[in-house]
Amino acid sequence: MIVVTGATGQVGGELVRLLAAAGEQVTALSRRTAPFPEGVRHSAGDLAEPASLKPAFDGADALFLLVAGQDPRAVLDEAVAGGIRRVVLLSSQGAGTRPHAYGHPVAFEQAVRGSGLEWTILRPGGFDSNALVWAEPIRAHRTAAAPFGDVALPVIDPAEIAEVAAAVLRQDGHAGRTYELTGPEPVTPRRRAAAIGDALGAEVRFVEQTEEEARTQMSRFMPAPVVEGTLAILGTPTEAERRVSPDVERILGRAPRTFADWAARNVAAFR
């Protein structure tokens, strides 16, 4: 049995689907239910309340864990008590490149490494799906706004993160590994907006925000240290943050998909 936390999210939802299609027994762990695939068991629970996880963990073998809640050690203690032997943590690239700004993922990584479980850590960079913040303005007036319009980063499709997680959960040979997950090439915000326009068959005008405008917008849903860390990555990425990682191709046996592929598959959100 594989327990998937965040089972209604972009990565977790796709992971549940992939594992179920592969014939795995899956428990979808989330605060609310959803239309899960046939045969998937749903367990209500919250990573902020580790005791609520016991029904999902009992009798399970493996765990896909999000960075959520404040007490990763308590979560992992519940996992060990339930019989889980393998954990795959969805962390963040920033935990490696900017640990001072991404202390929460760092704490989860440390807890996973010290848990006594067989562990693997996934560190994705930016998600292709972050472009969904443009959905409403593109639908309304065909514009997309972002800071640092010509700074390119190798963003990744969250569905591909799920594919990597499914492979790591189902295969041997990944214990004690930390994988950096990126797309196939660095792409600027300006080019991402143009790719969405190409998928729509209509021009999308790119508007470059100031750093302060972006900070104000991000502060509505991110804590201040993460806002500053994210702006630093977006505006002055390190060489490591610009680099295309080979890990997706190593694990999946093919190159990761492009942002244009993601835009074409998700074009309905922008119509």
C-alpha positions in Angstrom: 0.0 0.0 0.0 1.3 3.5 -1.0 0.0 6.5 0.9 -0.1 9.8 -1.1 -0.3 13.0 0.9 -1.7 16.1 -0.9 -3.8 13.7 -3.0 -6.0 16.5 -4.4 -3.1 18.7 -5.5 -1.4 19.0 -8.9 1.4 16.5 -8.1 -0.4 14.3 -5.7 -3.6 14.0 -7.8 -1.6 12.9 -10.8 0.5 10.5 -8.7 -2.7 8.8 -7.4 -3.9 8.3 -10.9 -0.6 6.9 -12.1 -0.2 4.5 -9.2 -3.7 3.2 -9.5 -3.3 2.7 -13.3 -0.2 0.7 -12.6 -2.2 -1.6 -10.3 -0.8 -0.4 -7.0 -2.9 -0.3 -3.8 -3.2 3.4 -3.0 -4.5 5.4 0.0 -5.2 9.1 -1.0 -4.6 11.2 2.1 -6.1 14.7 2.1 -8.3 17.0 4.1 -11.2 16.7 1.6 -12.2 14.0 -0.7 -12.3 14.1 -4.5 -13.3 11.8 -7.5 -10.4 9.4 -7.1 -9.9 6.5 -9.5 -11.7 3.3 -8.8 -10.1 1.2 -6.1 -8.3 4.1 -4.4 -9.1 4.4 -0.7 -9.5 7.9 0.7 -8.4 8.7 4.2 -9.1 12.1 5.7 -6.2 13.6 7.5 -4.0 16.7 8.0 -0.2 16.9 8.1 -0.6 19.7 10.6 -2.3 17.1 13.0 0.0 14.0 12.9 -2.3 11.9 15.0 -5.0 12.2 12.3 -2.7 10.3 9.9 -2.7 6.9 11.8 -5.6 5.4 9.9 -3.9 6.1 6.5 -0.5 4.8 7.6 -1.5 1.6 9.3 -0.5 -1.3 7.1 1.1 0.8 4.4 4.5 0.2 2.9 5.5 3.5 1.3 4.7 7.2 1.7 4.7 10.2 -0.7 5.2 13.2 1.7 4.6 16.9 1.1 6.3 19.6 3.0 3.3 20.7 5.1 2.6 21.0 8.7 5.1 22.1 11.4 6.3 18.8 12.9 7.8 16.5 10.3 9.3 14.2 13.0 5.9 13.5 14.5 4.6 12.7 11.0 7.4 10.3 10.4 7.0 8.7 13.8 3.4 7.9 12.8 4.7 6.5 9.5 7.2 4.2 11.2 4.6 3.1 13.8 2.2 2.2 10.9 4.8 0.0 9.2 5.9 2.3 6.4 9.4 1.5 5.2 9.9 3.9 2.3 9.3 7.6 2.1 9.6 9.9 -1.0 9.7 13.6 0.0 8.6 16.4 -2.3 10.9 19.2 -1.3 12.1 22.2 -3.2 15.2 23.2 -5.2 15.5 26.1 -2.8 16.3 23.7 0.0 19.6 23.1 -1.7 20.4 26.5 -3.2 19.0 28.9 -0.6 18.5 27.0 2.6 18.3 30.2 4.7 15.1 31.2 2.8 13.6 27.7 2.5 14.0 26.6 6.1 10.7 24.6 6.2 11.7 22.2 3.3 15.2 21.9 4.9 13.6 20.8 8.2 11.6 18.2 6.4 14.7 16.9 4.6 16.6 16.6 7.8 13.7 14.8 9.5 13.4 12.3 6.6 17.1 11.6 6.5 17.1 10.9 10.3 13.9 8.9 10.3 15.4 5.4 9.8 13.2 4.9 6.7 14.5 4.2 3.2 14.2 7.8 1.8 14.4 9.6 -1.5 14.2 13.4 -1.8 12.8 15.2 -4.9 13.8 18.8 -5.4 11.8 20.4 -8.3 12.4 24.0 -9.4 9.6 26.2 -10.6 6.4 24.6 -11.9 5.1 25.2 -15.4 1.7 25.4 -13.8 2.7 28.6 -12.0 1.6 30.2 -15.3 -2.0 29.5 -14.2 -1.8 32.8 -12.2 -2.2 34.4 -15.7 -5.4 32.5 -16.5 -7.8 35.2 -15.6 -5.9 38.2 -17.2 -5.3 36.2 -20.3 -8.9 35.2 -20.6 -10.0 38.8 -19.8 -7.6 40.9 -21.9 -4.8 38.7 -23.3 -2.1 40.0 -21.0 0.4 38.2 -18.7 2.4 40.1 -16.0 5.6 38.9 -14.2 8.8 40.3 -13.0 12.2 39.7 -14.6 10.7 39.0 -18.0 14.0 38.0 -19.7 15.5 35.8 -16.9 15.2 32.1 -18.0 14.7 29.2 -15.7 14.1 25.5 -16.5 10.6 25.1 -15.1 9.0 21.7 -15.0 5.5 20.2 -15.6 4.1 19.0 -12.2 2.7 15.9 -14.0 6.3 14.9 -14.7 7.2 15.3 -11.0 4.4 12.8 -10.4 5.8 10.4 -13.0 9.2 10.6 -11.3 7.6 10.0 -7.9 5.7 7.0 -9.2 8.9 5.5 -10.6 10.8 6.1 -7.4 8.1 4.6 -5.2 7.7 1.5 -7.4 11.4 0.8 -8.2 14.4 -0.2 -6.2 17.7 1.7 -6.4 16.6 5.2 -5.3 17.3 4.9 -1.6 19.4 7.7 -0.2 19.2 9.8 -3.4 18.3 13.5 -3.8 17.1 14.3 -7.3 16.9 17.7 -8.9 13.9 18.0 -11.2 13.8 20.5 -14.0 12.4 21.0 -17.5 14.4 20.5 -20.6 15.6 24.1 -21.1 15.5 27.5 -19.4 12.5 29.6 -20.5 11.8 33.2 -19.8 8.5 34.5 -18.5 8.2 36.4 -21.8 8.6 33.2 -23.8 6.1 31.4 -21.6 3.5 34.0 -22.3 4.2 33.7 -26.0 3.9 29.9 -25.8 0.4 30.3 -24.3 -0.5 32.7 -27.1 0.7 30.1 -29.6 -1.5 27.5 -28.0 -4.4 29.9 -28.1 -3.8 31.1 -31.6 -3.9 34.6 -30.3 -1.2 37.1 -29.2 -0.7 37.4 -25.4 0.9 40.7 -24.4 3.6 40.4 -21.7 3.8 43.1 -19.1 6.9 43.2 -16.9 6.2 43.9 -13.2 8.5 45.7 -11.0 10.1 43.7 -8.2 7.9 45.6 -5.6 4.7 44.8 -7.5 5.7 41.2 -7.6 6.5 41.2 -3.9 3.1 42.7 -3.0 1.3 40.1 -5.1 3.3 37.1 -3.7 2.9 38.3 -0.1 -0.8 37.6 -0.3 -0.1 33.8 -0.2 3.5 33.3 0.7 5.5 33.9 4.0 8.0 36.7 3.7 11.2 34.6 3.7 9.8 32.5 0.9 8.8 35.6 -1.1 12.3 37.0 -0.8 13.9 33.6 -1.7 11.6 33.2 -4.7 12.2 36.8 -6.0 16.0 36.1 -5.7 15.7 32.9 -7.7 13.5 34.6 -10.3 15.7 37.7 -10.6 19.2 36.6 -9.9 19.3 32.8 -10.2 22.5 31.0 -9.3 24.2 28.8 -11.9 22.7 25.8 -10.1 19.2 27.3 -10.4 19.7 27.9 -14.2 21.1 24.4 -14.9 19.1 21.7 -16.6 19.2 18.6 -14.5 19.6 15.2 -16.1 17.6 13.4 -13.4 14.2 13.4 -15.0 15.6 11.7 -18.1 17.7 9.3 -16.0 14.6 8.1 -14.1 12.0 8.2 -16.9 14.2 7.2 -19.8 13.1 10.3 -21.9 13.6 14.0 -21.9 11.2 16.1 -19.9 8.4 17.9 -21.8 8.7 21.5 -22.8 6.7 24.5 -21.4 5.0 24.7 -24.8 3.8 21.1 -24.4 2.3 22.0 -21.0 0.6 25.1 -22.5 -0.9 23.1 -25.3 -2.3 20.5 -22.9 -3.7 23.2 -20.5 -4.9 25.7 -23.0 -8.5 25.5 -21.9 -7.6 27.3 -18.7 -6.7 30.4 -20.7 -9.6 30.5 -23.1 
